[in-house]
Amino acid sequence: MEIREFQEIIKDIYFHKDSKRGVERTFLWFIEEVGELSEAIRKRDIESMEEEFADVLAWLASLANLLRIDLEDAAKKKYPGVCPYCGKNPCECKEKF
Ligand SMILES: [Zn+2]
């Protein structure tokens, strides 16, 4: 499955509800799911992590649908196979940890 196909599936299933809820409240749901992913990672709960990664991706797709952003186009434009900052693959940017 490609990113665009996933976004379309989420649109088919949820757009009627997402559009009633609106961008701001959908964004709050997205952030809530990010929080749940954080908890799953903290607990190293593999089953929950899988579920929460899927939820975060689904809510991100819902937001993109509401704002008419094509996630696949956006991702490929910014990340065309090299780091957008140093232009290398693998990235050679200096990072402070
Ligand atoms: Zn880089």
Boltz pocket constraint, residues with backbone or C-beta under 6 A from the ligand:
constraints:
  - pocket:
      binder: B
      contacts: [[A, 83], [A, 84], [A, 85], [A, 86], [A, 87], [A, 88], [A, 91], [A, 92], [A, 93]]
      max_distance: 6.0
